[in-house]
Amino acid sequence: MVWNFSRTEPIVYRNSDLMPDYLREKSPIYQQWMQPLRVYHGMGCTIVKQHFYGSITMFRTKEMGDFTQEELYLLEVLNTHLASHMQKLYPNGVRESDFQEIDMDKHWLGKYHLTVREQEIVRQLQYGLTNQEIGTKLCISEVTVKKHMSHIFEKMQVKNRNQLFLKLQK
């Protein structure tokens, strides 16, 4: 993986093209991460255009079969467009300062009196997680997430996620 992400040119790859299945099945990443999730086939790309901007990786179960040449080609076309777009947005590369989060203690806690847990839930919402996914990530039940959500909506005087996101953009 280090080789993959340290390249100065974009790469579109299929895991099966990089390493034979029998070797991959012996690797710690396969045994400890992929196998428990029933993930077997992978395909991805690095988004690079003078600077490294990120990567996309997709997975499939063994039963679904490996990614096709056509799918590799489509990812390559998508990658070309993404890299060009990222270069226009960030000509000097992406820096951590480009994505600084709002200081939630000062902004949200002071303005809306959100608890630390409510702030964590709002952060997860911003990543597009469902209530169930948030519960799993924060080790709480989905019912508890919903309870926190109702408190957040009430405190921020919104009725749904869309209104919440609009308010957060202000």
C-alpha positions in Angstrom: 0.0 0.0 0.0 2.9 2.4 0.7 4.1 1.9 -2.9 0.6 2.6 -4.1 0.1 5.9 -2.2 3.6 7.3 -2.7 3.4 7.4 -6.5 3.6 10.7 -8.4 1.4 9.4 -11.2 -2.2 8.2 -10.8 -2.8 4.4 -10.8 -6.0 2.5 -11.3 -5.7 -1.1 -10.1 -7.4 -4.3 -9.3 -6.1 -6.2 -6.2 -6.0 -9.4 -8.3 -3.6 -7.7 -10.8 -1.2 -6.6 -8.0 -0.9 -9.9 -6.1 -2.0 -13.5 -6.6 -5.1 -14.5 -4.6 -3.2 -17.2 -2.6 -0.6 -14.6 -1.4 -3.2 -12.0 -0.6 -5.3 -14.5 1.4 -2.2 -15.0 3.7 -1.7 -11.3 4.3 -2.6 -9.8 7.7 -4.8 -7.1 6.0 -6.9 -9.8 4.3 -7.1 -12.1 7.4 -7.8 -9.4 9.9 -9.9 -6.9 8.0 -11.1 -8.1 4.6 -12.1 -11.7 5.5 -14.2 -10.8 8.6 -16.1 -8.3 6.4 -16.5 -10.9 3.6 -14.6 -8.6 1.3 -12.5 -10.4 -1.3 -12.1 -8.4 -4.5 -10.9 -4.9 -4.6 -10.4 -2.1 -7.1 -9.1 1.4 -6.6 -7.3 4.4 -7.8 -5.1 7.2 -6.5 -6.1 10.7 -7.4 -2.9 12.4 -8.4 -2.2 15.4 -10.6 1.1 17.0 -9.6 -0.1 16.4 -6.0 -1.7 13.4 -4.2 -5.3 14.3 -3.5 -6.7 11.0 -2.3 -7.9 7.6 -3.3 -11.0 5.6 -4.1 -11.3 1.9 -3.2 -14.2 -0.4 -3.9 -14.7 -3.9 -2.7 -16.8 -7.0 -3.5 -17.5 -10.3 -2.0 -16.0 -13.4 -3.6 -19.4 -14.5 -4.9 -19.8 -11.2 -6.8 -16.7 -11.9 -8.8 -13.7 -9.7 -9.6 -14.0 -6.3 -11.2 -14.0 -6.3 -15.0 -11.8 -4.5 -17.5 -14.7 -2.2 -18.4 -15.1 -1.2 -14.7 -11.4 -0.5 -14.5 -11.7 1.7 -17.6 -14.7 3.6 -16.1 -12.7 4.2 -12.9 -9.8 5.5 -14.9 -12.1 8.0 -16.8 -13.6 9.1 -13.4 -10.2 9.4 -11.9 -9.0 11.7 -14.7 -11.9 14.0 -14.1 -11.5 14.0 -10.4 -7.8 14.7 -10.5 -8.4 17.7 -12.9 -11.1 19.0 -10.7 -9.0 18.7 -7.5 -6.1 20.4 -9.2 -8.3 23.4 -10.1 -9.6 23.6 -6.5 -6.3 23.0 -4.8 -3.4 23.9 -7.2 -0.8 23.7 -4.4 -2.2 20.4 -3.1 -4.5 19.8 -0.2 -3.4 21.0 3.2 -4.9 20.3 6.6 -5.7 24.0 7.0 -8.1 23.7 4.0 -10.4 21.5 6.1 -10.3 23.0 9.5 -13.3 22.1 11.5 -15.4 24.7 13.4 -14.2 24.9 17.0 -17.4 23.3 18.2 -16.7 24.1 21.9 -16.8 27.8 21.1 -19.3 27.9 18.2 -21.9 25.2 18.8 -21.7 24.6 22.5 -21.8 28.3 23.2 -24.5 29.1 20.7 -26.7 26.0 20.9 -25.6 24.5 24.2 -24.9 21.1 22.5 -23.4 18.4 24.8 -20.2 16.8 23.8 -22.1 13.6 22.7 -24.5 15.7 20.6 -21.5 17.4 19.0 -20.1 13.9 18.2 -23.4 12.9 16.6 -23.5 16.1 14.5 -19.9 15.3 13.3 -21.0 11.8 12.2 -24.1 13.3 10.5 -21.7 15.5 8.5 -19.9 12.4 7.2 -23.3 11.1 5.9 -23.7 8.2 8.5 -27.1 6.8 9.2 -28.5 6.6 12.8 -27.5 2.9 12.9 -24.0 3.6 11.7 -23.6 6.4 14.2 -24.8 4.1 17.0 -22.3 1.5 16.0 -19.4 4.0 15.7 -20.2 5.6 19.1 -21.1 2.3 20.8 -24.7 3.4 21.6 -28.0 2.1 20.5 -29.9 3.5 17.5 -32.7 4.5 19.9 -30.2 6.5 21.9 -29.0 8.2 18.7 -32.6 9.1 17.8 -33.0 10.6 21.3 -29.9 12.7 20.9 -31.1 13.7 17.4 -34.4 15.0 18.8 -32.5 17.1 21.4 -30.2 18.5 18.7 -33.1 19.4 16.5 -34.9 21.1 19.4 -31.8 23.0 20.5 -30.9 24.2 17.0 -34.6 24.9 16.2 -34.7 22.6 13.1 -37.1 19.9 12.1 -34.9 17.6 10.1 -31.3 16.8 8.9 -31.6 19.1 5.8 -32.5 22.1 7.9 -29.7 21.2 10.3 -27.1 21.1 7.5 -28.4 24.4 6.1 -28.0 26.0 9.6 -24.5 24.6 10.0 -23.4 26.2 6.7 -24.2 29.7 8.0 
